[in-house]
Each structure stands twice: as C-alpha cells, then as structure tokens.
Amino acid sequence: MGGIGYIVVAFYYAMIIALIVMEIILGVACREMMRVKGSANYNIWFLAGLLLSVIGVIITILMPDKNPSEPVPTSFPQAAQYQPPAPPLVLDEQTAETCPHCLALTPGGSKFCIKCGCKLN
C-alpha cells in the first residue's frame, strides 16, 4: 500500500470514530431530554438516539411531558389599558404651602406634602 493509501485508510477510520462519537452524543441527548420530561424508561431513549440519530432526537422533542412543570394557561390576561400621563403640576405661588420637613412647595389646601408625604399643618 502506498503513502496515499494510508491517508485514505486513516481518514476512513477517523470518519467512523467521529460517527460513533456523534451517535453516542445523540443517544445521551435523547436520554436526558426524556429524563427531564419525566419518562419512566428514559434509558431506552438512549438506544433510540443511538440507532435513529437525528430522527430519534426529533421524535424525542415531539414527545409530550409526563409531568409539566407549569400548568397550561386556559385563558390569557387582557392587555393593560393605556393610561395617559398626568398633566404637570402647576403651583400658584400665592396659595402654595411649604412643607416643614422637606421645604417643597405643595398646592394650597393639601393635607400632605406631594414630595415626602409628611402631614401639613
């Protein structure tokens, strides 16, 4: 066998090893997906992933959960209604009162400060 023949054989063996490693990874992925989904016999799914490869993974993804972690909603909440922003507060300086605690101006006749919430006299 010549020099190129060894390269072809080495490439062939490398491809076989890569294929075997990929199949084992797909088998483990199928097994773990079914374990998370709550299947009692999730080790069987390792063989499904190993023998069916990508098709086994697709079947595993499509399998329903045995114990769903959150309930499926039966109705969806309504979207919140839009509330326009409040108009800016305009203070009349002649009737405005000053808060004794934070010295903020509050509208005349207010019982509480609009900034700190302290009770006004």
MMTF fields as JSON, N, C-alpha, C and O atoms, coordinates in Angstrom:
{
  "mmtfVersion": "1.0.0",
  "mmtfProducer": "UNKNOWN",
  "numBonds": 483,
  "numAtoms": 484,
  "numGroups": 121,
  "numChains": 1,
  "numModels": 1,
  "chainsPerModel": [1],
  "groupsPerChain": [121],
  "chainIdList": ["A"],
  "bondAtomList": [4, 2, 8, 6, 12, 10, 16, 14, 20, 18, 24, 22, 28, 26, 32, 30, 36, 34, 40, 38, 44, 42, 48, 46, 52, 50, 56, 54, 60, 58, 64, 62, 68, 66, 72, 70, 76, 74, 80, 78, 84, 82, 88, 86, 92, 90, 96, 94, 100, 98, 104, 102, 108, 106, 112, 110, 116, 114, 120, 118, 124, 122, 128, 126, 132, 130, 136, 134, 140, 138, 144, 142, 148, 146, 152, 150, 156, 154, 160, 158, 164, 162, 168, 166, 172, 170, 176, 174, 180, 178, 184, 182, 188, 186, 192, 190, 196, 194, 200, 198, 204, 202, 208, 206, 212, 210, 216, 214, 220, 218, 224, 222, 228, 226, 232, 230, 236, 234, 240, 238, 244, 242, 248, 246, 252, 250, 256, 254, 260, 258, 264, 262, 268, 266, 272, 270, 276, 274, 280, 278, 284, 282, 288, 286, 292, 290, 296, 294, 300, 298, 304, 302, 308, 306, 312, 310, 316, 314, 320, 318, 324, 322, 328, 326, 332, 330, 336, 334, 340, 338, 344, 342, 348, 346, 352, 350, 356, 354, 360, 358, 364, 362, 368, 366, 372, 370, 376, 374, 380, 378, 384, 382, 388, 386, 392, 390, 396, 394, 400, 398, 404, 402, 408, 406, 412, 410, 416, 414, 420, 418, 424, 422, 428, 426, 432, 430, 436, 434, 440, 438, 444, 442, 448, 446, 452, 450, 456, 454, 460, 458, 464, 462, 468, 466, 472, 470, 476, 474, 480, 478],
  "bondOrderList": [1, 1, 1, 1, 1, 1, 1, 1, 1, 1, 1, 1, 1, 1, 1, 1, 1, 1, 1, 1, 1, 1, 1, 1, 1, 1, 1, 1, 1, 1, 1, 1, 1, 1, 1, 1, 1, 1, 1, 1, 1, 1, 1, 1, 1, 1, 1, 1, 1, 1, 1, 1, 1, 1, 1, 1, 1, 1, 1, 1, 1, 1, 1, 1, 1, 1, 1, 1, 1, 1, 1, 1, 1, 1, 1, 1, 1, 1, 1, 1, 1, 1, 1, 1, 1, 1, 1, 1, 1, 1, 1, 1, 1, 1, 1, 1, 1, 1, 1, 1, 1, 1, 1, 1, 1, 1, 1, 1, 1, 1, 1, 1, 1, 1, 1, 1, 1, 1, 1, 1],
  "groupList": [{"groupName": "MET", "atomNameList": ["N", "CA", "C", "O"], "elementList": ["N", "C", "C", "O"], "formalChargeList": [0, 0, 0, 0], "bondAtomList": [1, 0, 2, 1, 3, 2], "bondOrderList": [1, 1, 2], "singleLetterCode": "M", "chemCompType": "L-PEPTIDE LINKING"}, {"groupName": "GLY", "atomNameList": ["N", "CA", "C", "O"], "elementList": ["N", "C", "C", "O"], "formalChargeList": [0, 0, 0, 0], "bondAtomList": [1, 0, 2, 1, 3, 2], "bondOrderList": [1, 1, 2], "singleLetterCode": "G", "chemCompType": "PEPTIDE LINKING"}, {"groupName": "ILE", "atomNameList": ["N", "CA", "C", "O"], "elementList": ["N", "C", "C", "O"], "formalChargeList": [0, 0, 0, 0], "bondAtomList": [1, 0, 2, 1, 3, 2], "bondOrderList": [1, 1, 2], "singleLetterCode": "I", "chemCompType": "L-PEPTIDE LINKING"}, {"groupName": "TYR", "atomNameList": ["N", "CA", "C", "O"], "elementList": ["N", "C", "C", "O"], "formalChargeList": [0, 0, 0, 0], "bondAtomList": [1, 0, 2, 1, 3, 2], "bondOrderList": [1, 1, 2], "singleLetterCode": "Y", "chemCompType": "L-PEPTIDE LINKING"}, {"groupName": "VAL", "atomNameList": ["N", "CA", "C", "O"], "elementList": ["N", "C", "C", "O"], "formalChargeList": [0, 0, 0, 0], "bondAtomList": [1, 0, 2, 1, 3, 2], "bondOrderList": [1, 1, 2], "singleLetterCode": "V", "chemCompType": "L-PEPTIDE LINKING"}, {"groupName": "ALA", "atomNameList": ["N", "CA", "C", "O"], "elementList": ["N", "C", "C", "O"], "formalChargeList": [0, 0, 0, 0], "bondAtomList": [1, 0, 2, 1, 3, 2], "bondOrderList": [1, 1, 2], "singleLetterCode": "A", "chemCompType": "L-PEPTIDE LINKING"}, {"groupName": "PHE", "atomNameList": ["N", "CA", "C", "O"], "elementList": ["N", "C", "C", "O"], "formalChargeList": [0, 0, 0, 0], "bondAtomList": [1, 0, 2, 1, 3, 2], "bondOrderList": [1, 1, 2], "singleLetterCode": "F", "chemCompType": "L-PEPTIDE LINKING"}, {"groupName": "LEU", "atomNameList": ["N", "CA", "C", "O"], "elementList": ["N", "C", "C", "O"], "formalChargeList": [0, 0, 0, 0], "bondAtomList": [1, 0, 2, 1, 3, 2], "bondOrderList": [1, 1, 2], "singleLetterCode": "L", "chemCompType": "L-PEPTIDE LINKING"}, {"groupName": "GLU", "atomNameList": ["N", "CA", "C", "O"], "elementList": ["N", "C", "C", "O"], "formalChargeList": [0, 0, 0, 0], "bondAtomList": [1, 0, 2, 1, 3, 2], "bondOrderList": [1, 1, 2], "singleLetterCode": "E", "chemCompType": "L-PEPTIDE LINKING"}, {"groupName": "CYS", "atomNameList": ["N", "CA", "C", "O"], "elementList": ["N", "C", "C", "O"], "formalChargeList": [0, 0, 0, 0], "bondAtomList": [1, 0, 2, 1, 3, 2], "bondOrderList": [1, 1, 2], "singleLetterCode": "C", "chemCompType": "L-PEPTIDE LINKING"}, {"groupName": "ARG", "atomNameList": ["N", "CA", "C", "O"], "elementList": ["N", "C", "C", "O"], "formalChargeList": [0, 0, 0, 0], "bondAtomList": [1, 0, 2, 1, 3, 2], "bondOrderList": [1, 1, 2], "singleLetterCode": "R", "chemCompType": "L-PEPTIDE LINKING"}, {"groupName": "LYS", "atomNameList": ["N", "CA", "C", "O"], "elementList": ["N", "C", "C", "O"], "formalChargeList": [0, 0, 0, 0], "bondAtomList": [1, 0, 2, 1, 3, 2], "bondOrderList": [1, 1, 2], "singleLetterCode": "K", "chemCompType": "L-PEPTIDE LINKING"}, {"groupName": "SER", "atomNameList": ["N", "CA", "C", "O"], "elementList": ["N", "C", "C", "O"], "formalChargeList": [0, 0, 0, 0], "bondAtomList": [1, 0, 2, 1, 3, 2], "bondOrderList": [1, 1, 2], "singleLetterCode": "S", "chemCompType": "L-PEPTIDE LINKING"}, {"groupName": "ASN", "atomNameList": ["N", "CA", "C", "O"], "elementList": ["N", "C", "C", "O"], "formalChargeList": [0, 0, 0, 0], "bondAtomList": [1, 0, 2, 1, 3, 2], "bondOrderList": [1, 1, 2], "singleLetterCode": "N", "chemCompType": "L-PEPTIDE LINKING"}, {"groupName": "TRP", "atomNameList": ["N", "CA", "C", "O"], "elementList": ["N", "C", "C", "O"], "formalChargeList": [0, 0, 0, 0], "bondAtomList": [1, 0, 2, 1, 3, 2], "bondOrderList": [1, 1, 2], "singleLetterCode": "W", "chemCompType": "L-PEPTIDE LINKING"}, {"groupName": "THR", "atomNameList": ["N", "CA", "C", "O"], "elementList": ["N", "C", "C", "O"], "formalChargeList": [0, 0, 0, 0], "bondAtomList": [1, 0, 2, 1, 3, 2], "bondOrderList": [1, 1, 2], "singleLetterCode": "T", "chemCompType": "L-PEPTIDE LINKING"}, {"groupName": "PRO", "atomNameList": ["N", "CA", "C", "O"], "elementList": ["N", "C", "C", "O"], "formalChargeList": [0, 0, 0, 0], "bondAtomList": [1, 0, 2, 1, 3, 2], "bondOrderList": [1, 1, 2], "singleLetterCode": "P", "chemCompType": "L-PEPTIDE LINKING"}, {"groupName": "ASP", "atomNameList": ["N", "CA", "C", "O"], "elementList": ["N", "C", "C", "O"], "formalChargeList": [0, 0, 0, 0], "bondAtomList": [1, 0, 2, 1, 3, 2], "bondOrderList": [1, 1, 2], "singleLetterCode": "D", "chemCompType": "L-PEPTIDE LINKING"}, {"groupName": "GLN", "atomNameList": ["N", "CA", "C", "O"], "elementList": ["N", "C", "C", "O"], "formalChargeList": [0, 0, 0, 0], "bondAtomList": [1, 0, 2, 1, 3, 2], "bondOrderList": [1, 1, 2], "singleLetterCode": "Q", "chemCompType": "L-PEPTIDE LINKING"}, {"groupName": "HIS", "atomNameList": ["N", "CA", "C", "O"], "elementList": ["N", "C", "C", "O"], "formalChargeList": [0, 0, 0, 0], "bondAtomList": [1, 0, 2, 1, 3, 2], "bondOrderList": [1, 1, 2], "singleLetterCode": "H", "chemCompType": "L-PEPTIDE LINKING"}],
  "groupTypeList": [0, 1, 1, 2, 1, 3, 2, 4, 4, 5, 6, 3, 3, 5, 0, 2, 2, 5, 7, 2, 4, 0, 8, 2, 2, 7, 1, 4, 5, 9, 10, 8, 0, 0, 10, 4, 11, 1, 12, 5, 13, 3, 13, 2, 14, 6, 7, 5, 1, 7, 7, 7, 12, 4, 2, 1, 4, 2, 2, 15, 2, 7, 0, 16, 17, 11, 13, 16, 12, 8, 16, 4, 16, 15, 12, 6, 16, 18, 5, 5, 18, 3, 18, 16, 16, 5, 16, 16, 7, 4, 7, 17, 8, 18, 15, 5, 8, 15, 9, 16, 19, 9, 7, 5, 7, 15, 16, 1, 1, 12, 11, 6, 9, 2, 11, 9, 1, 9, 11, 7, 13],
  "groupIdList": [1, 2, 3, 4, 5, 6, 7, 8, 9, 10, 11, 12, 13, 14, 15, 16, 17, 18, 19, 20, 21, 22, 23, 24, 25, 26, 27, 28, 29, 30, 31, 32, 33, 34, 35, 36, 37, 38, 39, 40, 41, 42, 43, 44, 45, 46, 47, 48, 49, 50, 51, 52, 53, 54, 55, 56, 57, 58, 59, 60, 61, 62, 63, 64, 65, 66, 67, 68, 69, 70, 71, 72, 73, 74, 75, 76, 77, 78, 79, 80, 81, 82, 83, 84, 85, 86, 87, 88, 89, 90, 91, 92, 93, 94, 95, 96, 97, 98, 99, 100, 101, 102, 103, 104, 105, 106, 107, 108, 109, 110, 111, 112, 113, 114, 115, 116, 117, 118, 119, 120, 121],
  "secStructList": [7, 7, 2, 2, 2, 2, 2, 2, 2, 2, 2, 2, 2, 2, 2, 2, 2, 2, 2, 2, 2, 2, 2, 2, 2, 2, 2, 2, 2, 2, 2, 2, 2, 2, 2, 2, 6, 6, 7, 6, 6, 6, 6, 2, 2, 2, 2, 2, 2, 2, 2, 2, 6, 2, 2, 2, 2, 2, 2, 2, 2, 2, 1, 7, 7, 1, 1, 7, 1, 1, 7, 7, 7, 1, 1, 7, 7, 7, 7, 7, 7, 7, 7, 7, 7, 7, 7, 7, 7, 7, 7, 7, 6, 6, 6, 7, 3, 3, 7, 6, 6, 6, 7, 7, 3, 3, 7, 6, 6, 7, 1, 5, 7, 6, 6, 6, 7, 7, 5, 7, 7],
  "xCoordList": [0.845, 0.0, 0.896, 1.88, 0.566, 1.393, 1.073, 0.256, 1.732, 1.552, 0.143, -0.393, -0.474, -1.828, -2.846, -3.892, -2.539, -3.445, -3.567, -4.653, -2.462, -2.507, -3.351, -4.063, -3.261, -4.047, -5.532, -6.341, -5.898, -7.306, -7.836, -8.942, -7.056, -7.477, -7.589, -8.544, -6.644, -6.695, -7.912, -8.573, -8.215, -9.398, -10.665, -11.593, -10.712, -11.864, -12.084, -13.215, -11.037, -11.165, -11.564, -12.355, -11.029, -11.383, -12.862, -13.525, -13.377, -14.801, -15.674, -16.721, -15.263, -16.028, -16.037, -17.078, -14.891, -14.82, -15.682, -16.389, -15.64, -16.454, -17.939, -18.724, -18.332, -19.733, -20.188, -21.293, -19.343, -19.682, -19.82, -20.757, -18.912, -18.983, -20.259, -20.929, -20.595, -21.804, -23.043, -23.96, -23.084, -24.245, -24.385, -25.498, -23.261, -23.308, -23.814, -24.608, -23.368, -23.829, -25.322, -26.033, -25.816, -27.25, -28.043, -29.142, -27.502, -28.169, -28.283, -29.336, -27.204, -27.224, -28.198, -28.901, -28.241, -29.166, -30.612, -31.423, -30.942, -32.307, -32.649, -33.74, -31.729, -31.974, -32.215, -33.136, -31.398, -31.549, -32.832, -33.475, -33.22, -34.476, -35.656, -36.572, -35.648, -36.762, -36.714, -37.762, -35.538, -35.454, -36.067, -36.801, -35.766, -36.324, -37.836, -38.565, -38.306, -39.742, -40.499, -41.729, -39.791, -40.443, -40.752, -41.602, -40.106, -40.349, -39.765, -38.659, -40.518, -40.074, -38.931, -38.048, -38.932, -37.895, -37.052, -37.002, -36.399, -35.628, -34.343, -33.766, -33.87, -32.654, -32.874, -31.935, -34.121, -34.443, -34.239, -33.892, -34.457, -34.322, -32.868, -32.6, -31.928, -30.527, -30.35, -29.658, -30.985, -30.896, -31.583, -31.112, -32.716, -33.404, -32.503, -32.406, -31.841, -30.932, -29.719, -29.213, -29.239, -28.06, -28.355, -27.554, -29.499, -29.821, -30.499, -30.287, -31.316, -32.06, -31.419, -31.859, -30.422, -29.677, -30.606, -31.356, -30.584, -31.34, -32.841, -33.566, -33.318, -34.745, -35.145, -36.233, -34.287, -34.556, -34.64, -35.471, -33.793, -33.836, -35.144, -35.768, -35.558, -36.813, -37.994, -38.88, -38.025, -39.109, -39.1, -40.158, -37.927, -37.817, -38.339, -39.026, -38.028, -38.504, -40.024, -40.658, -40.608, -42.053, -42.841, -44.062, -42.168, -42.87, -43.387, -42.69, -44.608, -45.155, -44.498, -43.936, -44.58, -44.066, -44.981, -46.203, -44.384, -45.171, -45.594, -46.683, -44.76, -45.069, -44.726, -43.616, -45.657, -45.345, -45.073, -45.787, -44.044, -43.64, -44.569, -44.695, -45.214, -46.153, -47.437, -47.389, -48.569, -49.838, -50.025, -49.538, -50.72, -51.007, -52.111, -53.156, -51.905, -52.937, -54.189, -54.107, -55.349, -56.61, -57.143, -57.885, -56.766, -57.147, -55.976, -55.177, -55.895, -54.788, -55.282, -56.392, -54.484, -54.928, -55.064, -54.371, -55.957, -56.163, -55.006, -54.406, -54.706, -53.64, -54.076, -55.251, -53.143, -53.45, -53.886, -53.337, -54.864, -55.354, -54.333, -53.685, -54.206, -53.262, -53.749, -54.894, -52.884, -53.18, -52.302, -51.077, -52.922, -52.089, -51.388, -51.904, -50.229, -49.507, -50.277, -51.003, -50.111, -50.786, -50.199, -49.006, -51.038, -50.507, -49.563, -49.7, -48.615, -47.672, -48.385, -49.358, -47.885, -48.484, -48.051, -46.858, -49.032, -48.748, -49.108, -50.25, -48.148, -48.364, -48.581, -47.845, -49.605, -49.827, -49.032, -49.318, -48.052, -47.14, -47.837, -47.334, -48.998, -49.69, -50.406, -50.488, -50.935, -51.659, -50.837, -51.279, -49.642, -48.814, -48.294, -48.01, -48.178, -47.638, -46.28, -46.008, -45.438, -44.115, -44.135, -44.62, -43.609, -43.538, -42.477, -41.356, -42.827, -41.836, -40.719, -39.657, -40.959, -39.973, -38.941, -37.736, -39.432, -38.509, -38.451, -37.675, -39.26, -39.302, -39.761, -39.413, -40.534, -41.072, -42.366, -43.093, -42.655, -43.914, -45.014, -44.838, -46.16, -47.323, -48.515, -48.555, -49.497, -50.672, -51.4, -51.391, -52.027, -52.771, -53.927, -54.605, -54.158, -55.239, -54.85, -55.68, -53.627, -53.183, -53.009, -52.614, -53.304, -53.134, -51.769, -51.257, -51.184, -49.883, -48.961, -49.421, -47.675, -46.669, -46.626, -46.673, -46.537, -46.511, -45.14, -45.013, -44.112, -42.773, -42.427, -41.986, -42.631, -42.2, -43.359, -43.144, -44.595, -45.763, -45.99, -46.864, -45.231, -45.37, -46.677, -47.096, -47.326, -48.587, -48.332, -47.431, -49.163, -49.024, -49.96, -50.951, -49.647, -50.492, -51.755, -52.572],
  "yCoordList": [-1.166, 0.0, 1.236, 1.289, 2.208, 3.403, 4.423, 4.182, 5.574, 6.643, 7.196, 7.504, 7.331, 7.875, 6.886, 7.284, 5.601, 4.579, 4.66, 4.465, 4.948, 5.087, 6.293, 6.255, 7.348, 8.551, 8.267, 8.707, 7.546, 7.213, 6.319, 6.535, 5.32, 4.418, 5.183, 4.969, 6.065, 6.855, 7.766, 7.928, 8.37, 9.218, 8.395, 8.85, 7.213, 6.321, 5.969, 6.037, 5.598, 5.271, 6.498, 6.384, 7.653, 8.882, 9.204, 9.648, 8.979, 9.229, 8.252, 8.64, 7.008, 6.017, 6.383, 6.309, 6.774, 7.177, 8.414, 8.473, 9.39, 10.6, 10.256, 10.828, 9.339, 8.923, 8.226, 8.47, 7.369, 6.669, 7.672, 7.567, 8.635, 9.647, 10.483, 10.78, 10.861, 11.639, 10.856, 11.414, 9.562, 8.746, 8.612, 8.632, 8.476, 8.396, 9.71, 9.699, 10.829, 12.139, 12.292, 12.777, 11.89, 11.978, 11.052, 11.402, 9.88, 8.966, 9.557, 9.469, 10.159, 10.789, 11.971, 12.189, 12.726, 13.856, 13.38, 13.973, 12.319, 11.774, 11.287, 11.553, 10.584, 10.067, 11.207, 11.134, 12.254, 13.364, 14.143, 14.586, 14.319, 15.012, 14.24, 14.839, 12.917, 12.125, 12.044, 11.923, 12.108, 12.134, 13.416, 13.391, 14.542, 15.823, 15.845, 16.44, 15.204, 15.177, 14.228, 14.202, 13.448, 12.608, 11.201, 10.544, 10.707, 9.352, 8.348, 8.539, 7.269, 6.259, 5.43, 5.003, 5.199, 4.361, 5.2, 4.935, 6.208, 7.12, 6.495, 7.012, 5.403, 4.762, 4.1, 3.956, 3.692, 3.121, 4.171, 3.837, 5.438, 6.502, 6.724, 7.331, 6.244, 6.288, 5.446, 5.847, 4.275, 3.415, 4.05, 3.934, 4.729, 5.409, 6.464, 6.558, 7.261, 8.283, 7.679, 8.212, 6.549, 5.893, 5.266, 5.386, 4.599, 3.882, 4.758, 4.565, 5.724, 6.548, 7.918, 8.657, 8.253, 9.512, 10.724, 10.923, 11.523, 12.777, 12.508, 13.284, 11.452, 11.124, 10.81, 11.192, 10.124, 9.863, 11.139, 11.246, 12.099, 13.385, 14.112, 14.68, 14.099, 14.76, 14.099, 14.794, 12.775, 12.068, 12.42, 12.63, 12.485, 12.825, 14.23, 14.451, 15.169, 16.543, 16.603, 17.369, 15.812, 15.845, 15.089, 15.23, 14.295, 13.551, 14.522, 15.474, 14.295, 15.211, 14.989, 13.928, 16.014, 15.916, 15.031, 15.083, 14.214, 13.387, 14.198, 13.985, 15.115, 15.971, 17.414, 17.866, 18.139, 19.525, 20.358, 20.252, 21.181, 21.971, 23.144, 23.583, 23.657, 24.751, 24.444, 23.903, 24.779, 24.448, 25.23, 26.351, 24.633, 25.278, 26.3, 25.954, 27.553, 28.557, 28.275, 27.949, 28.406, 28.196, 29.5, 29.5, 30.612, 31.913, 32.862, 32.699, 33.818, 34.756, 36.092, 36.514, 36.764, 38.034, 39.102, 39.084, 40.014, 41.115, 42.095, 42.255, 42.731, 43.726, 44.93, 45.296, 45.534, 46.688, 47.854, 48.073, 48.581, 49.739, 50.867, 51.038, 51.615, 52.725, 53.842, 54.282, 54.287, 55.417, 56.588, 56.508, 57.671, 58.811, 59.39, 59.298, 59.98, 60.55, 61.719, 62.427, 61.907, 63.005, 64.334, 64.427, 65.357, 66.666, 67.184, 66.838, 68.004, 68.52, 69.393, 70.083, 69.345, 70.085, 71.547, 71.851, 72.449, 73.881, 74.467, 74.364, 75.066, 75.627, 77.132, 77.851, 77.577, 79.012, 79.458, 79.018, 80.312, 80.673, 81.418, 81.433, 82.045, 82.792, 81.838, 82.126, 80.687, 79.755, 78.543, 77.724, 78.413, 77.238, 77.284, 78.352, 76.109, 75.985, 75.303, 74.538, 75.591, 74.987, 73.879, 74.077, 72.718, 71.583, 71.888, 72.269, 71.722, 71.997, 70.946, 71.196, 69.778, 68.7, 68.791, 68.755, 68.912, 68.9, 70.224, 70.368, 71.187, 72.533, 72.548, 73.46, 71.552, 71.523, 72.315, 72.377, 72.923, 73.643, 72.655, 71.778, 72.791, 71.94, 72.831, 73.969, 72.339, 73.169, 73.571, 72.838, 74.735, 75.224, 74.3, 73.804, 74.064, 73.2, 71.734, 70.905, 71.392, 69.995, 69.595, 70.41, 68.344, 67.837, 67.18, 67.089, 66.717, 66.037, 66.617, 67.12, 66.548, 67.029, 66.085, 64.865, 66.66, 65.828, 65.206, 64.292, 65.675, 65.129, 64.063, 62.969, 64.39, 63.459, 62.785, 61.793, 63.282, 62.665, 63.081, 62.534, 64.023, 64.497, 65.269, 65.955, 65.151, 65.846, 67.357, 67.788, 68.131, 69.588, 70.113, 69.467, 71.283, 71.912, 72.478, 73.037],
  "zCoordList": [0.0, 0.0, 0.0, 0.737, -0.807, -0.935, 0.136, 1.024, 0.037, 1.021, 1.024, 2.089, -0.148, -0.229, 0.325, 0.838, 0.221, 0.743, 2.257, 2.803, 2.939, 4.398, 4.809, 5.813, 4.03, 4.329, 4.16, 4.977, 3.122, 2.885, 3.996, 4.492, 4.39, 5.462, 6.781, 7.528, 7.086, 8.316, 8.312, 9.338, 7.145, 7.028, 7.238, 7.907, 6.685, 6.823, 8.298, 8.781, 9.009, 10.427, 11.251, 12.187, 10.913, 11.62, 11.439, 12.376, 10.23, 9.976, 10.758, 11.277, 10.847, 11.609, 13.093, 13.745, 13.622, 15.03, 15.275, 16.28, 14.391, 14.527, 14.482, 15.238, 13.618, 13.514, 14.798, 15.282, 15.339, 16.585, 17.733, 18.525, 17.838, 18.886, 18.729, 19.719, 17.499, 17.261, 17.662, 18.264, 17.333, 17.689, 19.202, 19.727, 19.906, 21.37, 21.957, 22.897, 21.42, 21.9, 21.663, 22.543, 20.492, 20.217, 21.133, 21.562, 21.435, 22.357, 23.747, 24.378, 24.229, 25.551, 25.556, 26.543, 24.473, 24.392, 24.464, 25.175, 23.737, 23.782, 25.188, 25.692, 25.809, 27.153, 28.141, 28.953, 28.079, 29.014, 28.767, 29.719, 27.501, 27.223, 27.791, 28.355, 27.649, 28.171, 29.699, 30.333, 30.299, 31.752, 32.291, 33.279, 31.641, 32.054, 31.841, 32.634, 30.784, 30.507, 31.425, 31.399, 32.235, 33.232, 32.766, 33.368, 31.729, 31.255, 32.248, 32.754, 32.527, 33.487, 32.911, 33.654, 31.618, 30.996, 30.038, 28.837, 30.589, 29.738, 29.219, 28.262, 29.812, 29.298, 27.949, 27.166, 27.669, 26.359, 25.264, 24.131, 25.611, 24.623, 24.224, 23.186, 25.028, 24.609, 23.349, 22.412, 23.34, 22.151, 20.948, 19.817, 21.21, 20.104, 19.482, 18.259, 20.323, 19.798, 19.138, 18.15, 19.685, 19.137, 17.779, 16.852, 17.657, 16.425, 15.376, 14.178, 15.815, 14.855, 14.618, 13.738, 15.365, 15.304, 15.283, 16.239, 14.249, 14.194, 14.264, 14.887, 13.655, 13.707, 15.154, 15.585, 15.902, 17.317, 18.135, 19.036, 17.832, 18.528, 18.21, 19.106, 16.952, 16.569, 17.265, 17.761, 17.312, 17.993, 19.481, 20.075, 20.076, 21.496, 21.766, 22.764, 20.907, 21.078, 20.985, 21.712, 20.109, 19.903, 20.973, 21.049, 21.794, 22.844, 23.91, 24.26, 24.434, 25.453, 26.811, 27.08, 27.661, 29.029, 29.86, 29.719, 30.733, 31.65, 32.868, 33.402, 33.309, 34.461, 34.12, 34.401, 33.523, 33.158, 34.404, 35.402, 34.338, 35.489, 35.743, 36.886, 34.731, 34.928, 34.172, 33.067, 34.743, 34.09, 32.791, 32.648, 31.875, 30.601, 30.835, 31.387, 30.427, 30.684, 29.859, 28.675, 30.503, 29.791, 29.225, 28.242, 29.845, 29.306, 29.512, 30.434, 28.667, 28.721, 29.274, 28.949, 30.102, 30.669, 29.597, 28.58, 29.846, 28.917, 29.021, 30.084, 27.939, 27.932, 28.768, 28.769, 29.464, 30.298, 29.413, 28.333, 29.884, 29.146, 29.259, 30.292, 28.201, 28.179, 29.096, 28.998, 29.974, 30.855, 30.424, 30.504, 29.967, 29.563, 30.792, 31.906, 30.589, 31.727, 32.335, 31.639, 33.62, 34.313, 33.854, 33.566, 33.787, 33.388, 34.461, 35.634, 34.065, 35.051, 36.09, 35.783, 37.303, 38.4, 38.319, 38.334, 38.234, 38.18, 39.541, 39.988, 40.18, 41.514, 41.422, 40.747, 42.116, 42.251, 43.464, 44.578, 43.279, 44.358, 45.487, 46.61, 45.215, 46.272, 47.234, 48.428, 46.728, 47.598, 47.98, 48.786, 47.412, 47.695, 49.124, 49.667, 49.717, 51.07, 50.988, 50.063, 51.965, 52.023, 53.071, 54.185, 52.71, 53.637, 54.698, 54.36, 55.995, 57.035, 57.085, 57.653, 56.494, 56.568, 55.441, 55.692, 54.169, 53.021, 52.271, 51.326, 52.682, 52.097, 50.643, 49.893, 50.243, 48.884, 48.843, 49.834, 47.696, 47.52, 47.2, 46.354, 47.875, 47.619, 47.329, 47.796, 46.564, 46.265, 47.539, 48.529, 47.506, 48.662, 48.999, 48.1, 50.278, 50.733, 50.818, 51.193, 50.486, 50.566, 52.021, 52.855, 52.32, 53.676, 53.866, 54.981, 52.739, 52.791, 51.732, 50.706, 51.979, 51.037, 49.832, 49.99, 48.628, 47.419, 47.193, 46.378, 47.892, 47.698, 48.737, 48.386, 50.03, 51.083, 51.785, 52.483, 51.632, 52.246, 53.681, 54.353, 54.155, 55.525, 55.654, 54.722, 56.826, 57.047, 57.211, 57.931, 56.512, 56.592, 57.657, 57.999, 58.182, 59.228, 58.651, 59.383]
}
